[in-house]
Amino acid sequence: MLKLLLITLLLPLAGLAGCAVTHQTSMLVGTPRAATSPIQVKLYTTPPRKYVEIAVISADAAHDFMEKQALLDTAVMNAKREAAKVGANGILLEGAGDFEVGSSGVMIMQAPRRGGMAFATGSSNTRTGKQIAGKAIYVTEE
């Protein structure tokens, strides 16, 4: 019983060592270029002077034990990777924010002893993540 209790308690903590759950996608709306480095991809909140649209991109990140800023940083880096794949050197940011993934929880139940009562304790949390969306662009003049 003690082993089962320990496994039940420690299993959710295994995610602490893991990475964020992430997704990124792109949809071409222009002509792709040769791949660039994500480090070269800049974020723009206002359109630069001259640019060419390459793709519409989105990326997100979710994890139970990461801070929101770390999740946002992960989502931004994933968006930059996706933009770099299609040859962009910029992302014209269209939105960033939270999204709800669902909920998770742990329930621990104690079996009754010799006619005693069974009881259960538990906890749950709503899982949220960060997302970013925009246009992968190639800037020719800032």
C-alpha positions in Angstrom: 0.0 0.0 0.0 2.8 2.4 0.9 4.4 1.8 -2.5 1.2 2.6 -4.3 0.8 5.8 -2.2 4.3 6.9 -3.0 3.8 6.3 -6.8 0.6 8.2 -6.7 2.2 11.1 -5.0 5.4 11.2 -7.0 4.1 10.5 -10.5 2.8 14.0 -11.1 6.2 15.4 -10.0 7.9 13.5 -12.9 6.7 16.3 -15.2 9.0 18.8 -13.4 12.0 17.4 -15.2 10.2 17.4 -18.6 9.7 20.0 -21.2 6.6 22.1 -22.0 4.0 20.5 -24.3 4.3 22.6 -27.5 2.7 22.9 -30.9 3.6 25.1 -33.8 2.1 25.3 -37.3 2.4 27.4 -40.4 0.3 27.8 -43.5 2.0 29.2 -46.6 0.4 32.3 -48.1 3.5 33.4 -50.2 6.7 31.9 -51.6 9.0 30.3 -49.1 12.6 31.3 -49.0 15.7 29.4 -47.9 15.6 28.6 -44.2 17.0 31.1 -41.8 18.1 30.9 -38.1 15.5 31.5 -35.4 18.0 33.9 -33.8 17.6 36.1 -36.9 13.8 36.3 -36.6 12.6 39.5 -35.0 9.2 40.3 -33.6 7.3 43.2 -34.9 4.2 44.8 -33.4 3.8 47.3 -36.2 4.5 46.5 -39.8 8.0 47.4 -41.1 8.3 49.7 -44.2 8.7 46.9 -46.8 8.1 43.2 -46.3 6.8 40.1 -48.0 4.3 37.8 -46.3 5.4 34.1 -46.4 3.2 32.2 -44.0 0.6 32.5 -41.2 2.1 30.9 -38.1 1.0 30.0 -34.6 2.7 28.4 -31.6 1.9 27.5 -28.0 3.3 26.1 -24.9 1.7 24.4 -21.8 3.1 22.8 -18.7 1.8 22.4 -15.1 4.9 23.6 -13.4 6.3 26.4 -15.6 5.8 30.1 -14.9 3.7 32.0 -17.4 6.7 34.0 -18.6 8.7 30.9 -19.3 5.7 29.5 -21.2 5.4 32.7 -23.3 9.2 32.6 -24.0 8.8 29.0 -25.2 5.9 29.9 -27.4 7.8 32.8 -28.9 10.9 30.6 -29.6 8.7 28.0 -31.2 7.1 30.7 -33.4 10.5 31.9 -34.4 11.6 28.3 -35.3 8.5 27.9 -37.5 9.1 31.2 -39.2 12.7 30.4 -39.8 11.7 27.1 -41.5 10.0 29.0 -44.3 12.8 31.6 -44.6 11.3 34.5 -42.6 13.4 37.1 -40.8 10.5 38.5 -38.9 7.1 37.8 -37.4 4.4 40.4 -37.6 2.7 39.7 -34.3 -1.1 39.5 -34.4 -1.8 38.1 -31.0 -0.4 36.5 -27.8 -2.3 35.3 -24.8 -3.5 32.5 -22.6 -5.4 29.4 -23.5 -7.0 26.7 -21.3 -5.7 23.2 -21.8 -8.0 21.4 -19.4 -7.5 20.3 -15.9 -5.5 17.7 -14.0 -5.6 16.3 -10.5 -4.6 13.7 -8.0 -6.9 11.6 -5.9 -5.6 9.5 -2.9 -7.9 7.0 -1.4 -7.4 5.2 1.9 -8.9 1.7 2.2 -11.0 1.0 5.3 -9.4 -1.0 8.1 -11.5 -3.5 9.9 -14.9 -1.9 9.3 -13.6 1.6 9.4 -14.5 4.3 6.9 -12.7 4.9 3.6 -11.7 8.5 2.9 -10.2 10.3 -0.1 -8.3 13.5 -0.5 -7.3 15.2 -3.7 -6.4 18.3 -5.6 -6.9 19.6 -9.1 -5.9 22.6 -11.1 -6.9 24.2 -14.4 -4.1 23.9 -16.9 -3.3 27.0 -18.9 -0.7 27.8 -21.5 0.5 30.6 -23.7 0.0 31.1 -27.4 1.3 33.4 -30.1 0.1 34.0 -33.6 1.3 36.2 -36.5 2.6 36.4 -40.0 6.0 35.0 -41.0 7.5 37.8 -43.1 10.7 38.7 -44.9 11.7 42.3 -44.2 13.4 44.1 -47.0 13.4 47.5 -45.4 12.7 48.6 -41.8 
